[in-house]
Amino acid sequence: MKITLAQFNPTVGDIGGNIKALTAAFYEAHKEGSDLLVLPELYLCGYPPRDLLDRPWFIQDIMQGLERVQNLSRELPSTGILLGTPYPGRHPGKGLYNSALLIAGGEIVAVCHKSLLPSYDVFDEARYFDPASHIEPICFKNQVLGISICEDAWNDPALWPERRMYPLNPIQILADKGAQLFINISASPFHLGKEELRLQVLKSHTRKHRSSFIYLNQVGSNDELVFDGRSMVLDAQGRTLEVFPAFEEHLATIDTKHPSQPSPYYPQDPIHSTYGALVLGIRDYMKKCGFTKAVLGLSGGIDSAVTACLACAAVGPANVLGISMPSSHSSRGSVEDSRLLARNLGIKYKVIPIAGLYQAYIDTLNPHFKNRSADTTEENLQARIRGNLLMAFSNKYAYLLLSTGNKSELALGYCTLYGDMSGGLSVLADVPKTLVYQLSHYINRDREIIPTQIISKPPSAELRPGQLDQDELPPYEVLDRILHYYIEDSLSVPDLIHMGFDREMVKWIVKKVDGNEYKRRQAAPALKVTGKAFGMGRRMPMAAKIDSGDGSYLSTY
C-alpha cells in the first residue's frame, strides 16, 4: 500500500487555505500512485481551534469544507484521503467529536473518533468534544488499518505504570480487533525532551503488537504552541524507516509493501531544537497575524540580543528594527554593544535617549511624591517610558513588538508591568536565563554575531546606578534549577529543602513566583518550549493564601 504523508502547517480557521494545500498534496499523491493521502489531527480547521468550536457558523463552514474535499476525491477515486476534522455527533453530550475521516470516491467511507481527550497542561479537549463510544479498525484496500488520533497512542500501561490517566488503551483495542497497520494523526506540541518520549511511545507499540506504525504530526505554530512535525514510520521491530524534518513542512510517499531500509534515528540536540522552535514560532505568529515587520528594544543585554537574532532568522534582517533607549543610568557600553549587534545582524537601528522624558515624569510627579524617597517607582518609570516608545513605533508602522524578557525574570516578577513586558509576542518567556546563554553560544557557533562583551558582562536592568541582577537574585544556575522543580515538576517547598536547597532561598523564590501571578496574567503570549510554560498551560489563582507545607504562608498579592 502506498501512503502519502502530509506534514503540513494549517492555519486555525482558514478552512479554504487548508483545503488548497490539501488539494495540491492530493494531486501529487495521485501522481505518485498513492492509495491514501494522510493529513494531521483537526487539519481542516487547524489546531487548536479553541472556542471557535462553540460557534455554530464555524461548524457549518467545516461541513461545507468537507463537501469540497468529497468533491475533490470524486475526481481521482483511486486515492483516498484521511484527514482530521471536528465532526458533529448525534448522541447526548457536547455534540462534537475530534475525528479522522476516510474519504474516497466522493464518499465518507469511515469515521474514527478520538477516544482519549486530554485536559491537562495546554489541552482542553473535554471542553469541546465527546469521546468515541466504540473503537474499530477500518478495512481499506485490503488492509486493516488501526486509525488513532494523537492522545489515543499515549496510554500504554508499560510507559505509565503509576500514573495512567485513562482506563482504556485504544491501540491495544485496535490490535485485539485485528489491525495490521497503525496510523496515528497528531497535533502534538513541541517541548524539550518530548522527541525522545514520543519515540519511546511509538517503539513500545510496534514491539508489543508486531505491527508497523505511521505517526503523522502537524508542523508550524499557532499562538503560543509550536509543533515540530518529526513524523515517522516504524517497522514491526520498532526500527525507524522514515523520519521527517523538524519545524518544516514535508510531503513524502511510503510503500508498505516495499519499505525503505531502517536508518538510525537520533533526537535533535536540545539547543538546536529550541532555536528552531523559537524561530518558527516568531515566523508563524507574525505571518498568521498579518505582520511583516518586528520592532524590539535593544538594551545591550543578552536577552534582547538573542531575541533580535531569532527575529532576523524568522523574518529577515530587513524586517527588524532595533531601538536603543539610553537613560542617565545606561552604560555607554550598552549603547555601543547594541549598535555593534545591529551592524552584525544588518538590521535597522535607532537611538532614542529617554533622559528628558524621564525628567519630565519626575518633575510632574514630585509634588505628589513629596517626602517620599525614591524607590522602584522611579526605576519602573524608565521601563514604562521605553515600553510606550516601542508601542508608538508598533502602532505607527504596524510592527509587531517583541517582548524580550526571559522565564527566570517572569517567574519572579523581575520585570515591569506595562514596561519591558509590553509587546505582542514574548519570545523568551519560556526560556530560562541559563538556556538564553546557551542559545547565545549556539547563535555564535560559526562567527561572532552577538558581541562577546554582551555575553560576558554581568546582567543588569540598568535602572539605577551600579544595579546588577546578581545583587538582587540568586545565581541563575541555582535559581533556574529551583524554578524547574517548582514550576515544571510541581515539587513543594519541603521537597526542595529536602533536596538540599537553602530553606530561606527556596521560600523567597516560591513567594516571588506565587505573588507575581497577576503580572503574568497580563503578559504577552509566550512561545512554549519547556514542559510547563506560563500562560495557557498553567492556570494558577491570583488571590490566594497557600500553605507552604512548613506552617507558613507564601502567597500574597
C-alpha positions as CSV (number, residue, x, y, z in Angstrom):
1,M,0.0,0.0,0.0
2,K,1.4,3.4,-1.0
3,I,0.6,6.2,1.5
4,T,1.4,9.9,1.1
5,L,2.1,11.7,4.4
6,A,1.5,15.4,4.5
7,Q,3.3,17.0,7.5
8,F,1.6,20.3,6.9
9,N,1.2,23.7,8.7
10,P,-2.5,24.6,8.8
11,T,-3.8,28.0,9.9
12,V,-6.5,27.9,12.5
13,G,-9.9,28.9,11.0
14,D,-8.5,29.1,7.4
15,I,-10.6,26.2,6.1
16,G,-10.2,27.4,2.4
17,G,-6.4,27.8,2.7
18,N,-6.0,24.5,4.4
19,I,-8.1,22.8,1.6
20,K,-6.0,24.5,-1.0
21,A,-2.8,22.9,0.4
22,L,-4.7,19.6,0.7
23,T,-5.7,19.8,-2.9
24,A,-2.1,20.2,-4.1
25,A,-1.0,17.3,-2.0
26,F,-3.8,15.1,-3.2
27,Y,-2.9,15.6,-6.9
28,E,0.8,14.9,-6.0
29,A,-0.2,11.8,-4.1
30,H,-2.2,10.5,-7.1
31,K,0.7,11.2,-9.4
32,E,2.8,9.0,-7.1
33,G,0.3,6.2,-7.4
34,S,-0.6,6.6,-3.8
35,D,-3.6,4.7,-2.3
36,L,-4.0,7.1,0.6
37,L,-3.2,10.8,1.5
38,V,-2.9,11.3,5.3
39,L,-3.2,14.7,7.0
40,P,-2.8,15.7,10.7
41,E,-5.3,15.9,13.5
42,L,-8.0,18.6,13.1
43,Y,-6.2,19.6,9.9
44,L,-9.3,21.0,8.2
45,C,-9.8,23.8,10.8
46,G,-6.3,23.9,12.3
47,Y,-5.2,23.0,15.8
48,P,-6.1,24.3,18.4
49,P,-9.4,25.9,17.3
50,R,-10.4,26.6,20.9
51,D,-13.8,28.4,21.3
52,L,-14.3,28.7,17.6
53,L,-15.8,25.2,18.1
54,D,-18.6,26.7,20.1
55,R,-19.8,28.8,17.2
56,P,-22.4,27.1,15.0
57,W,-21.4,29.0,11.9
58,F,-17.8,27.7,12.3
59,I,-19.0,24.1,12.4
60,Q,-21.2,24.9,9.3
61,D,-18.1,26.2,7.5
62,I,-16.3,23.0,8.4
63,M,-19.1,20.8,7.0
64,Q,-19.1,22.8,3.7
65,G,-15.3,22.3,3.6
66,L,-15.8,18.6,4.0
67,E,-18.2,18.7,1.0
68,R,-15.4,20.3,-1.1
69,V,-13.0,17.6,0.0
70,Q,-15.5,14.9,-1.0
71,N,-16.0,16.5,-4.4
72,L,-12.2,16.6,-4.8
73,S,-11.9,12.9,-4.0
74,R,-14.5,12.2,-6.6
75,E,-12.1,13.4,-9.3
76,L,-9.5,10.8,-8.5
77,P,-11.3,7.9,-6.8
78,S,-8.3,5.6,-6.6
79,T,-6.6,7.8,-3.9
80,G,-8.3,8.1,-0.5
81,I,-7.9,11.0,1.9
82,L,-7.6,10.5,5.7
83,L,-7.9,13.9,7.5
84,G,-8.6,15.2,10.9
85,T,-11.6,17.4,11.5
86,P,-14.3,18.3,14.0
87,Y,-17.4,16.2,13.2
88,P,-20.9,16.6,14.6
89,G,-22.4,13.7,16.7
90,R,-26.0,12.8,17.4
91,H,-25.6,11.4,20.9
92,P,-26.2,13.4,24.1
93,G,-23.2,15.4,25.2
94,K,-21.1,18.1,23.6
95,G,-22.4,17.0,20.2
96,L,-19.0,17.2,18.6
97,Y,-16.1,14.7,18.0
98,N,-12.4,15.1,17.2
99,S,-12.4,12.8,14.2
100,A,-10.4,11.1,11.5
101,L,-12.4,10.8,8.3
102,L,-11.5,8.4,5.4
103,I,-12.9,9.9,2.2
104,A,-12.7,8.0,-1.1
105,G,-14.6,8.3,-4.4
106,G,-16.6,11.3,-3.1
107,E,-17.9,9.4,0.0
108,I,-17.1,9.3,3.6
109,V,-16.3,5.6,3.9
110,A,-15.2,5.6,7.5
111,V,-15.2,7.8,10.6
112,C,-13.0,7.3,13.6
113,H,-13.5,9.4,16.7
114,K,-10.8,10.3,19.2
115,S,-11.2,8.3,22.4
116,L,-8.8,10.0,24.9
117,L,-9.5,13.7,25.4
118,P,-6.6,15.4,27.2
119,S,-7.5,18.2,29.7
120,Y,-4.1,18.8,31.3
121,D,-1.4,21.4,30.6
122,V,-2.3,23.3,27.3
123,F,-5.0,20.8,26.4
124,D,-8.7,21.3,27.0
125,E,-10.4,18.9,24.6
126,A,-13.0,17.6,27.0
127,R,-14.4,21.2,26.9
128,Y,-15.4,20.7,23.3
129,F,-15.6,17.1,22.3
130,D,-17.2,13.8,23.3
131,P,-15.1,10.7,23.4
132,A,-15.6,7.8,21.0
133,S,-18.3,5.4,22.1
134,H,-16.5,2.5,20.3
135,I,-13.2,1.7,18.7
136,E,-12.9,-0.3,15.5
137,P,-10.3,-0.8,12.8
138,I,-11.0,0.2,9.2
139,C,-10.7,-2.1,6.1
140,F,-9.3,-0.1,3.1
141,K,-7.7,-1.6,0.0
142,N,-7.2,-5.0,1.6
143,Q,-5.5,-3.5,4.6
144,V,-6.9,-3.5,8.2
145,L,-6.0,0.0,9.4
146,G,-5.8,0.9,13.1
147,I,-6.6,4.6,13.0
148,S,-6.0,6.7,16.1
149,I,-5.7,10.3,17.0
150,C,-2.8,11.8,19.0
151,E,-3.5,11.1,22.7
152,D,-5.0,7.8,21.8
153,A,-1.5,6.5,21.4
154,W,-0.2,7.8,24.7
155,N,-1.8,5.5,27.2
156,D,0.4,2.4,27.0
157,P,0.4,0.9,30.6
158,A,4.0,-0.2,30.1
159,L,5.1,3.5,29.9
160,W,2.9,4.9,32.7
161,P,2.6,2.1,35.3
162,E,2.0,4.6,38.2
163,R,0.0,7.4,36.6
164,R,-2.2,6.2,33.7
165,M,-4.7,8.9,33.0
166,Y,-7.3,6.8,31.2
167,P,-9.0,3.5,31.8
168,L,-8.6,2.2,28.2
169,N,-5.8,1.8,25.7
170,P,-7.1,2.4,22.2
171,I,-4.1,0.9,20.4
172,Q,-4.5,-2.3,22.4
173,I,-8.1,-2.4,21.4
174,L,-7.3,-1.9,17.7
175,A,-4.7,-4.6,17.9
176,D,-7.1,-7.1,19.6
177,K,-9.6,-6.4,16.8
178,G,-7.1,-7.3,14.0
179,A,-5.4,-4.0,13.0
180,Q,-2.5,-4.7,10.7
181,L,-1.1,-1.2,10.2
182,F,-1.4,1.6,12.7
183,I,-1.8,5.2,11.7
184,N,-1.8,8.0,14.2
185,I,-2.7,11.5,13.1
186,S,-1.5,14.1,15.6
187,A,-1.2,17.8,16.6
188,S,1.4,17.3,19.3
189,P,3.1,20.5,20.6
190,F,6.8,20.7,21.0
191,H,8.6,20.9,24.2
192,L,12.2,20.0,25.3
193,G,12.5,16.2,25.9
194,K,9.3,15.3,24.1
195,E,11.0,13.9,21.0
196,E,12.7,11.2,23.0
197,L,9.5,10.3,24.9
198,R,7.5,10.2,21.6
199,L,9.9,7.8,20.1
200,Q,9.7,5.6,23.2
201,V,5.9,5.5,23.0
202,L,5.9,4.5,19.3
203,K,8.5,1.9,19.7
204,S,6.6,0.3,22.5
205,H,3.5,-0.1,20.3
206,T,5.4,-1.6,17.4
207,R,7.3,-4.1,19.5
208,K,4.2,-5.1,21.6
209,H,1.9,-5.6,18.6
210,R,4.4,-6.6,15.9
211,S,2.9,-4.1,13.5
212,S,4.2,-1.1,11.6
213,F,3.3,2.3,12.9
214,I,2.8,5.5,10.9
215,Y,2.9,8.7,13.0
216,L,1.9,12.0,11.3
217,N,2.3,15.2,13.2
218,Q,1.3,18.8,12.5
219,V,4.1,21.3,12.0
220,G,4.0,25.1,12.5
221,S,3.0,27.4,15.2
222,N,-0.4,28.6,16.3
223,D,-0.5,31.2,19.1
224,E,1.8,30.0,21.9
225,L,2.1,26.4,20.7
226,V,4.9,25.3,18.3
227,F,4.5,21.9,16.5
228,D,7.8,20.3,15.5
229,G,6.5,17.7,13.0
230,R,9.1,14.9,13.1
231,S,6.6,12.5,11.7
232,M,7.9,9.0,11.3
233,V,7.4,5.5,10.1
234,L,8.5,2.5,12.2
235,D,8.5,-1.2,11.2
236,A,7.2,-4.1,13.3
237,Q,10.6,-4.3,15.2
238,G,10.5,-0.7,16.2
239,R,13.1,0.4,13.7
240,T,12.7,3.8,12.1
241,L,12.2,3.7,8.3
242,E,11.4,7.3,7.7
243,V,11.8,10.4,9.9
244,F,10.5,13.7,8.6
245,P,12.4,17.0,9.3
246,A,11.7,19.2,12.3
247,F,9.9,22.6,12.1
248,E,9.2,22.5,8.3
249,E,6.5,21.1,6.0
250,H,7.2,17.9,4.3
251,L,5.3,15.7,1.8
252,A,6.5,12.1,1.1
253,T,5.1,8.8,-0.1
254,I,6.0,5.5,1.5
255,D,5.3,2.0,0.3
256,T,4.4,-0.5,3.0
257,K,5.0,-3.5,0.6
258,H,8.5,-2.3,-0.2
259,P,9.6,-0.4,2.8
260,S,12.9,1.5,2.9
261,Q,15.8,0.2,4.8
262,P,15.9,1.0,8.6
263,S,18.0,4.0,9.4
264,P,19.2,5.2,12.9
265,Y,17.2,7.9,14.4
266,Y,18.8,10.5,16.7
267,P,16.7,13.1,18.5
268,Q,17.8,16.6,17.8
269,D,20.2,18.5,20.1
270,P,18.0,20.4,22.7
271,I,19.6,23.8,21.9
272,H,19.2,23.3,18.2
273,S,15.6,22.3,18.7
274,T,14.9,25.3,21.0
275,Y,16.4,27.6,18.4
276,G,14.3,26.1,15.6
277,A,11.1,26.2,17.7
278,L,11.5,29.9,18.6
279,V,12.3,30.9,15.0
280,L,9.3,29.0,13.7
281,G,7.1,30.5,16.5
282,I,8.0,34.1,15.6
283,R,7.7,33.5,11.9
284,D,4.3,31.8,12.1
285,Y,2.8,34.2,14.7
286,M,3.8,37.2,12.5
287,K,2.5,35.6,9.3
288,K,-0.7,34.3,10.7
289,C,-1.5,37.6,12.5
290,G,-0.7,39.7,9.4
291,F,2.6,41.3,10.5
292,T,5.6,41.6,8.1
293,K,8.0,43.6,10.4
294,A,9.1,43.4,14.0
295,V,10.4,46.0,16.5
296,L,12.2,45.4,19.8
297,G,14.2,47.4,22.3
298,L,18.0,46.7,22.3
299,S,19.3,47.2,25.9
300,G,22.8,45.9,25.3
301,G,21.9,42.8,27.3
302,I,21.8,39.2,26.3
303,D,18.0,38.7,26.2
304,S,17.3,41.4,23.7
305,A,20.4,40.3,21.7
306,V,19.2,36.7,21.4
307,T,15.6,37.9,20.6
308,A,17.0,40.1,17.8
309,C,18.9,37.2,16.3
310,L,15.9,34.9,16.4
311,A,13.7,37.6,14.8
312,C,16.2,38.0,12.0
313,A,16.3,34.3,11.4
314,A,12.5,34.2,11.3
315,V,11.7,37.2,9.0
316,G,15.0,38.5,7.7
317,P,17.1,41.5,9.0
318,A,15.4,43.9,6.6
319,N,12.2,43.4,8.6
320,V,13.6,44.0,12.1
321,L,14.0,47.4,13.8
322,G,16.1,47.6,17.0
323,I,15.8,50.7,19.2
324,S,18.2,51.7,21.9
325,M,16.7,54.0,24.6
326,P,19.5,55.0,27.0
327,S,18.8,56.8,30.2
328,S,21.2,58.5,32.6
329,H,21.8,55.1,34.2
330,S,22.7,53.3,31.0
331,S,26.3,52.5,30.5
332,R,28.0,53.7,27.3
333,G,28.9,50.1,26.6
334,S,25.2,49.1,26.4
335,V,24.5,51.5,23.5
336,E,27.8,50.6,21.7
337,D,27.1,46.9,22.2
338,S,23.6,47.3,20.8
339,R,25.0,49.3,17.8
340,L,27.6,46.6,17.1
341,L,24.9,43.8,17.3
342,A,22.7,45.7,14.9
343,R,25.6,46.1,12.5
344,N,26.4,42.4,12.7
345,L,22.8,41.5,12.0
346,G,22.2,44.1,9.3
347,I,19.0,45.4,11.0
348,K,17.7,48.9,11.1
349,Y,18.8,50.7,14.3
350,K,17.7,53.8,16.1
351,V,18.9,55.6,19.3
352,I,16.2,57.5,21.3
353,P,17.5,58.9,24.6
354,I,14.9,59.0,27.3
355,A,16.6,61.2,30.0
356,G,14.5,64.2,29.1
357,L,11.2,62.2,29.1
358,Y,12.2,60.7,32.4
359,Q,12.9,64.1,34.0
360,A,9.5,65.4,32.8
361,Y,7.8,62.5,34.6
362,I,9.8,63.1,37.7
363,D,9.0,66.9,37.6
364,T,5.3,66.1,37.2
365,L,5.2,63.6,40.0
366,N,7.5,65.2,42.5
367,P,4.7,67.4,44.1
368,H,2.6,64.3,44.6
369,F,5.5,62.2,46.0
370,K,6.7,64.9,48.5
371,N,8.6,63.5,51.5
372,R,8.9,60.0,49.9
373,S,12.2,58.7,49.0
374,A,13.0,57.3,45.5
375,D,12.3,53.5,45.1
376,T,11.3,51.1,42.4
377,T,8.6,53.5,41.3
378,E,11.2,55.8,39.7
379,E,13.1,52.8,38.3
380,N,9.9,51.4,36.7
381,L,9.1,54.8,35.1
382,Q,12.1,54.3,32.8
383,A,11.0,50.9,31.7
384,R,7.5,52.2,31.1
385,I,8.8,55.1,29.0
386,R,10.6,52.6,26.8
387,G,7.6,50.5,26.5
388,N,5.5,53.5,25.4
389,L,8.0,54.5,22.8
390,L,8.2,50.9,21.4
391,M,4.4,50.7,21.3
392,A,4.3,54.0,19.4
393,F,6.5,52.5,16.6
394,S,4.3,49.4,16.7
395,N,1.2,51.5,16.2
396,K,2.6,53.9,13.6
397,Y,4.3,51.4,11.4
398,A,2.3,48.2,12.1
399,Y,5.4,46.4,13.5
400,L,4.9,43.6,15.9
401,L,6.6,44.5,19.2
402,L,8.7,41.6,20.5
403,S,9.0,41.4,24.3
404,T,12.5,40.2,25.3
405,G,12.2,39.0,29.0
406,N,13.2,35.5,30.0
407,K,11.4,32.9,32.0
408,S,13.6,33.4,35.1
409,E,12.6,37.0,35.3
410,L,9.0,36.5,34.5
411,A,8.8,33.8,37.2
412,L,10.0,36.2,39.9
413,G,8.2,39.3,38.6
414,Y,11.7,40.8,37.9
415,C,10.1,42.8,35.1
416,T,8.0,45.9,34.8
417,L,4.3,45.6,34.0
418,Y,3.4,48.0,31.1
419,G,7.2,48.5,30.6
420,D,9.6,45.8,29.4
421,M,6.6,43.4,29.5
422,S,4.9,45.4,26.7
423,G,4.6,43.6,23.4
424,G,2.5,41.4,21.1
425,L,4.7,38.3,21.5
426,S,7.0,37.3,24.3
427,V,9.8,35.3,22.6
428,L,11.9,34.1,25.6
429,A,9.2,34.0,28.3
430,D,9.6,30.2,28.5
431,V,13.4,30.2,28.2
432,P,15.2,30.2,31.5
433,K,18.2,32.6,31.7
434,T,20.8,29.7,31.7
435,L,19.2,28.5,28.4
436,V,19.4,32.0,27.0
437,Y,23.1,31.9,27.4
438,Q,23.3,28.5,25.7
439,L,21.3,29.9,22.8
440,S,23.7,32.8,22.5
441,H,26.6,30.4,22.1
442,Y,24.6,28.5,19.6
443,I,24.0,31.6,17.6
444,N,27.7,32.4,17.6
445,R,28.7,28.9,16.7
446,D,30.1,29.9,13.3
447,R,31.0,33.6,13.8
448,E,30.5,36.3,16.3
449,I,27.1,37.7,15.8
450,I,26.3,38.6,19.4
451,P,29.3,40.7,20.6
452,T,31.3,38.7,23.2
453,Q,31.0,41.5,25.7
454,I,27.2,41.2,25.7
455,I,27.5,37.5,26.7
456,S,30.3,38.0,29.3
457,K,29.1,41.1,31.2
458,P,27.0,40.7,34.3
459,P,23.3,41.1,33.6
460,S,21.7,44.4,34.7
461,A,18.4,46.2,34.2
462,E,20.4,49.5,34.5
463,L,17.5,51.3,36.2
464,R,19.7,52.7,38.9
465,P,23.5,53.3,39.4
466,G,25.5,50.1,39.8
467,Q,22.5,47.8,39.6
468,L,23.3,44.1,38.9
469,D,20.9,41.1,38.7
470,Q,23.3,39.1,41.0
471,D,22.8,41.7,43.8
472,E,19.0,41.0,43.9
473,L,18.6,37.5,42.6
474,P,20.2,34.1,43.5
475,P,22.8,32.8,40.9
476,Y,20.9,31.9,37.8
477,E,22.3,28.4,37.8
478,V,20.7,27.7,41.2
479,L,17.6,29.8,40.5
480,D,16.7,28.0,37.3
481,R,17.0,24.6,38.9
482,I,14.7,25.6,41.7
483,L,12.2,27.2,39.3
484,H,12.3,24.0,37.1
485,Y,11.5,21.8,40.1
486,Y,8.8,24.1,41.4
487,I,7.1,25.1,38.1
488,E,7.6,22.1,35.8
489,D,7.9,19.2,38.3
490,S,5.4,20.7,40.8
491,L,7.6,20.0,43.8
492,S,6.7,21.6,47.2
493,V,8.8,23.8,49.4
494,P,9.6,20.9,51.8
495,D,10.6,18.8,48.7
496,L,13.1,21.4,47.6
497,I,14.6,21.9,51.0
498,H,14.9,18.1,51.3
499,M,16.9,18.2,48.0
500,G,19.5,20.4,49.7
501,F,18.5,23.9,48.6
502,D,18.7,26.7,51.1
503,R,15.5,27.0,53.1
504,E,15.2,30.8,53.0
505,M,16.2,31.0,49.3
506,V,13.5,28.4,48.4
507,K,10.8,30.3,50.4
508,W,11.9,33.6,48.9
509,I,11.7,32.3,45.3
510,V,8.4,30.5,45.8
511,K,6.9,33.6,47.4
512,K,8.0,35.6,44.4
513,V,6.6,33.1,41.9
514,D,3.2,32.9,43.6
515,G,3.0,36.6,44.3
516,N,3.5,37.7,40.8
517,E,0.8,35.7,39.1
518,Y,-1.1,39.0,38.4
519,K,1.8,40.2,36.3
520,R,2.0,37.1,34.2
521,R,-1.8,37.2,33.6
522,Q,-1.2,40.4,31.7
523,A,1.9,39.4,29.8
524,A,2.2,39.0,26.1
525,P,1.6,35.5,24.6
526,A,4.7,33.3,25.2
527,L,6.2,30.7,22.9
528,K,6.1,27.4,24.7
529,V,9.4,25.3,24.6
530,T,9.5,23.7,28.1
531,G,7.3,21.1,29.7
532,K,5.3,23.8,31.7
533,A,5.2,27.3,30.4
534,F,3.5,30.4,31.9
535,G,0.3,31.1,30.0
536,M,-2.5,28.8,28.8
537,G,-1.0,25.7,30.3
538,R,-0.6,27.0,33.9
539,R,-3.8,28.2,35.5
540,M,-3.0,29.5,39.0
541,P,-5.1,31.7,41.2
542,M,-4.0,35.3,41.8
543,A,-5.9,36.0,45.0
544,A,-4.9,33.1,47.2
545,K,-3.3,32.1,50.5
546,I,-1.2,29.0,50.0
547,D,0.2,26.9,52.8
548,S,3.9,26.3,52.1
549,G,3.9,22.9,53.9
550,D,6.0,24.1,56.8
551,G,3.4,26.1,58.7
552,S,3.9,29.4,56.9
553,Y,2.0,31.1,54.1
554,L,3.8,32.2,50.9
555,S,1.4,33.7,48.5
556,T,0.3,37.4,48.9
557,Y,-0.7,39.9,46.3
